[in-house]
């Protein structure tokens, strides 16, 4: 089983410097730009939280523990907006 499931009812639209994600059922939206957009790309393709965090740590010059904490907050926010479902790994 995947560690996250992306909601089926999402609409994504790319603008010049950001991507807007809209949940068609709840009408909630979230703007992804810069690092947030890259996080979205990585989490939707990674097999696990650890893999996603590892990819991002390799790409950015940051403390990996701080990045992992930021990634958890990001995932919780996406879950609250009903953009993803989180599953036990």
Backbone as CSV, one residue per row, in Angstrom:
resi,resn,N_x,N_y,N_z,CA_x,CA_y,CA_z,C_x,C_y,C_z
1,UNK,0.835,-1.179,0.000,0.000,0.000,0.000,0.886,1.251,0.000
2,UNK,0.437,2.250,-0.697,1.176,3.519,-0.759,1.108,4.226,0.589
3,UNK,2.079,5.062,0.848,2.109,5.797,2.113,1.201,7.018,2.076
4,UNK,0.925,7.533,0.866,-0.083,8.582,0.702,-0.935,8.246,-0.509
5,UNK,-2.149,8.744,-0.499,-3.026,8.663,-1.655,-3.460,10.082,-1.975
6,UNK,-3.280,10.495,-3.212,-3.720,11.816,-3.646,-5.213,11.736,-3.940
7,UNK,-5.965,12.705,-3.455,-7.406,12.737,-3.673,-7.709,12.756,-5.174
8,UNK,-8.756,12.070,-5.543,-9.130,11.992,-6.960,-9.795,13.272,-7.451
9,UNK,-10.306,14.072,-6.542,-11.102,15.230,-6.911,-10.284,16.525,-6.916
10,UNK,-9.008,16.424,-7.271,-8.154,17.608,-7.300,-8.016,18.148,-8.709
11,UNK,-7.973,19.444,-8.773,-7.693,20.140,-10.018,-6.434,20.955,-9.767
12,UNK,-5.456,20.820,-10.651,-4.203,21.568,-10.516,-4.036,22.444,-11.749
13,UNK,-3.628,23.691,-11.491,-3.370,24.601,-12.595,-2.058,25.326,-12.347
14,UNK,-1.186,25.275,-13.345,0.116,25.936,-13.242,0.032,27.354,-13.786
15,UNK,0.542,28.282,-12.995,0.698,29.662,-13.413,2.191,29.907,-13.598
16,UNK,2.586,31.126,-13.875,3.991,31.427,-14.125,4.902,30.986,-12.984
17,UNK,4.564,31.336,-11.754,5.464,31.064,-10.641,4.847,30.222,-9.546
18,UNK,3.670,29.650,-9.804,3.008,28.856,-8.769,2.038,27.879,-9.412
19,UNK,1.678,26.880,-8.640,0.649,25.928,-9.036,-0.440,25.976,-7.971
20,UNK,-1.681,26.078,-8.405,-2.806,26.089,-7.481,-3.462,24.718,-7.528
21,UNK,-3.694,24.167,-6.323,-4.368,22.882,-6.190,-5.737,23.164,-5.581
22,UNK,-6.794,22.675,-6.220,-8.156,22.897,-5.759,-8.832,21.556,-5.524
23,UNK,-9.418,21.388,-4.339,-10.233,20.222,-4.047,-11.644,20.567,-4.514
24,UNK,-12.129,19.891,-5.540,-13.420,20.214,-6.136,-14.585,19.918,-5.198
25,UNK,-14.419,18.997,-4.272,-15.501,18.670,-3.339,-15.621,19.702,-2.225
26,UNK,-14.491,20.121,-1.673,-14.519,21.045,-0.531,-14.351,22.501,-0.947
27,UNK,-13.913,22.722,-2.184,-13.622,24.045,-2.727,-12.477,24.743,-1.983
28,UNK,-11.654,23.958,-1.279,-10.460,24.497,-0.641,-9.325,24.467,-1.661
29,UNK,-8.484,25.485,-1.606,-7.348,25.530,-2.526,-6.080,25.851,-1.767
30,UNK,-4.974,25.522,-2.396,-3.660,25.719,-1.799,-2.718,26.105,-2.924
31,UNK,-1.895,27.100,-2.685,-0.928,27.537,-3.681,0.429,26.938,-3.371
32,UNK,0.984,26.262,-4.351,2.308,25.651,-4.232,3.284,26.463,-5.069
33,UNK,4.351,26.931,-4.422,5.392,27.616,-5.185,6.737,27.215,-4.609
34,UNK,7.755,27.341,-5.385,9.109,27.055,-4.926,9.258,25.691,-4.282
35,UNK,9.682,25.702,-3.036,9.959,24.456,-2.318,8.685,23.629,-2.121
36,UNK,7.560,24.281,-1.865,6.309,23.536,-1.666,5.934,22.736,-2.918
37,UNK,6.127,23.317,-4.082,5.838,22.595,-5.323,6.778,21.410,-5.476
38,UNK,8.044,21.605,-5.161,8.997,20.488,-5.251,8.643,19.399,-4.250
39,UNK,8.237,19.793,-3.038,7.811,18.796,-2.046,6.641,17.973,-2.590
40,UNK,5.665,18.637,-3.206,4.510,17.940,-3.787,4.985,16.937,-4.841
41,UNK,5.855,17.373,-5.720,6.357,16.486,-6.773,7.044,15.265,-6.174
42,UNK,7.830,15.480,-5.136,8.573,14.373,-4.534,7.644,13.433,-3.770
43,UNK,6.736,13.966,-2.941,5.885,13.069,-2.143,4.943,12.253,-3.006
44,UNK,4.536,12.789,-4.148,3.612,12.046,-5.005,4.325,10.983,-5.840
45,UNK,5.650,10.970,-5.789,6.408,9.956,-6.519,7.246,9.045,-5.634
46,UNK,7.411,9.415,-4.379,8.247,8.623,-3.464,7.466,7.432,-2.905
47,UNK,8.200,6.394,-2.570,7.585,5.180,-2.019,7.349,5.279,-0.515
48,UNK,7.975,6.266,0.141,7.836,6.390,1.588,8.214,7.803,2.025
49,UNK,7.869,8.111,3.265,8.271,9.397,3.841,9.790,9.509,3.849
50,UNK,10.455,8.445,4.281,11.919,8.481,4.353,12.551,8.721,2.985
51,UNK,11.991,8.102,1.955,12.522,8.320,0.607,12.322,9.773,0.182
52,UNK,11.134,10.313,0.429,10.850,11.705,0.068,11.798,12.645,0.802
53,UNK,11.955,12.428,2.095,12.850,13.277,2.882,14.285,13.160,2.379
54,UNK,14.714,11.968,2.032,16.066,11.763,1.522,16.311,12.494,0.213
55,UNK,15.348,12.432,-0.682,15.470,13.132,-1.963,15.585,14.635,-1.725
56,UNK,14.713,15.160,-0.887,14.721,16.598,-0.629,15.983,17.041,0.104
57,UNK,16.450,16.234,1.051,17.694,16.571,1.773,18.879,16.623,0.820
58,UNK,18.870,15.749,-0.176,19.963,15.730,-1.152,19.913,16.948,-2.078
59,UNK,18.721,17.492,-2.291,18.561,18.615,-3.213,18.784,19.980,-2.570
60,UNK,18.501,20.085,-1.287,18.566,21.387,-0.616,19.648,21.387,0.444
61,UNK,20.283,22.511,0.608,21.339,22.678,1.599,20.700,23.103,2.926
62,UNK,20.086,22.119,3.594,19.392,22.366,4.863,19.712,21.239,5.835
63,UNK,19.438,21.493,7.099,19.533,20.456,8.114,18.414,19.446,7.844
64,UNK,18.763,18.181,7.715,17.778,17.160,7.343,16.686,16.977,8.399
65,UNK,17.012,17.149,9.656,15.984,17.035,10.694,14.973,18.173,10.571
66,UNK,15.463,19.372,10.264,14.552,20.496,10.047,13.680,20.253,8.826
67,UNK,14.267,19.735,7.756,13.507,19.445,6.552,12.435,18.398,6.836
68,UNK,12.782,17.356,7.586,11.801,16.316,7.921,10.633,16.903,8.713
69,UNK,10.931,17.808,9.630,9.870,18.458,10.415,8.992,19.318,9.511
70,UNK,9.619,20.069,8.610,8.859,20.897,7.663,8.009,20.036,6.741
71,UNK,8.547,18.908,6.314,7.807,18.007,5.438,6.593,17.438,6.166
72,UNK,6.740,17.092,7.432,5.593,16.597,8.218,4.495,17.662,8.320
73,UNK,4.881,18.904,8.570,3.908,19.999,8.643,3.195,20.155,7.300
74,UNK,3.942,20.090,6.221,3.376,20.192,4.878,2.366,19.074,4.635
75,UNK,2.727,17.856,4.990,1.822,16.723,4.811,0.559,16.876,5.654
76,UNK,0.710,17.340,6.877,-0.454,17.554,7.746,-1.384,18.611,7.153
77,UNK,-0.806,19.650,6.582,-1.610,20.708,5.955,-2.348,20.162,4.734
78,UNK,-1.662,19.391,3.899,-2.319,18.793,2.732,-3.434,17.854,3.155
79,UNK,-3.205,17.117,4.227,-4.234,16.210,4.749,-5.430,17.006,5.271
80,UNK,-5.186,18.094,5.979,-6.263,18.927,6.512,-7.118,19.517,5.387
81,UNK,-6.492,19.830,4.263,-7.213,20.348,3.112,-7.851,19.239,2.281
82,UNK,-7.691,18.001,2.717,-8.218,16.811,2.054,-7.659,16.642,0.643
83,UNK,-6.381,16.986,0.485,-5.687,16.766,-0.779,-5.029,15.398,-0.821
84,UNK,-4.676,14.873,0.351,-4.055,13.548,0.447,-4.626,12.795,1.633
85,UNK,-4.484,11.486,1.575,-4.724,10.609,2.721,-3.373,10.033,3.112
86,UNK,-3.090,10.006,4.385,-1.842,9.435,4.884,-2.103,8.019,5.364
87,UNK,-1.193,7.110,5.067,-1.328,5.704,5.460,-0.108,5.296,6.282
88,UNK,-0.310,4.341,7.167,0.804,3.809,7.940,1.779,3.127,6.973
89,UNK,3.054,3.326,7.232,4.068,2.712,6.352,4.421,1.339,6.838
